[in-house]
Every structure is written in C-alpha cells, then in structure tokens.
Amino acid sequence: MIEKSDLYLKYWEEQRSSLQHCEAQRSTLSNLVLILSGAGIAFASRGLDDKSSLVLTIGLFVLGAYGIATTMKYYERYSRHAAQARVFATLLADELQIPTHRDLLKEARKEHKEKWSRLNRVRLNLLWSTLHAIVALTGVALSVVILAR
C-alpha cells in the first residue's frame, strides 16, 4: 500500500514539474517574440517610406499583444500549480510531523522581503508583460511613422 507521504510527495513533484514547464514555455515564447520582433523592426525601419511595411508593423503589434496575453495565461497557470504545490507541501509536512515548517518558511520569507524590499514589490509577470507591450507599442509607433510619411 502507498504511504500518504509518498502520495503527497508525488503530487508535489507533479505540481513543481508543471511550474517549471510553464516557466520554460513562457521563456521560449518570449525568446521567439524577441527574435521575430527584432527581425520585424529591422525590416520595417528600412522601409519607412513604403506603405507595404505596415504589414510588418501591424504584425509587431499583434505579436506583442499575443505575447502579453500568453504571458498572463502562463502566469495564471504557474500560480495555480504553485498554490497546489504549497497544499501538498503542507500536507507532506503535516504527515511527516514537521511542526515548525510554517514558522521556518515564514521567517525565511520575512528575511527575503526585508533584504529585497523594493524588488519584492515588482511582479515578474508584469516585467515580462511590459517587454511584450514594448514590442506592441513599437509596432504602433512604426505604423504611425509610416502613415505620416
């Protein structure tokens, strides 16, 4: 028969694996957006006098908007798996009768927050979304320049 602690550990590992998968997917997407946007900006800026470059600049906007939406979705999934992993970690600690785990974690989090007080307030998903927003806004700005000429 499977022990409860083994089952909790297995579920915790699955959630942590899903966390890592979400982050790897987000990273891959962001890298792809940056590569494609770099190429799009390079080609579009060479043809600022040509209205056909609007295809590229509008594509930059769409690419940035897609990046924002997808990054937000990956963050939602990441948060879901993190919450579930915390539940299984708590169940595992309770099952193994580790009475001070919550206090130890609380203290570690407090020390981290004190050491990194400013950066702790900045949400990582907002930084990634901002990067994608810059791509979208670059597409809009280049479109305006092309249309103004």
PEDA-V318002 format. One line per field, one symbol per residue. ss: DSSP state (H for helix, E for strand, C for the rest). phi: phi as a letter, one per 20 degrees, with the letter a starting at -180 (. if undefined). burial: # if it has 9 or more other ideal C-beta (glycine too) atoms within 8 Angstrom, else .. A space follows every 50 residues. Layout:
# PEDA-V318002
ss->???
phi->???
burial->???
This chain:
# PEDA-V318002
ss->CCCHHHHHHHHHHHHHHHHHHHHHHHHHHHHHHHHHHHHHHHHHHHCCCC HHHHHHHHHHHHHHHHHHHHHHHHHHHHHHHHHHHHHHHHHHHHHCCCCC HHHHHHHHHHHHHHHCHHHHHCCHHHHHHHHHHHHHHHHHHHHHHHHHC
phi->.ffgffffffffffffffgffgffffffffffffffffffffffffdfed fffggffffffffffffffffffffffgfffffffffffffffffeldfd fffffffffffffffdgffffeefffffffgfffffffffffffffffe
burial->....#.###.##..##.##..##.##..##..##.##..##.##..##.. ..##.#############.###.##.##..##.##..######.#..... #..........##...........#.###.##########.##.##...
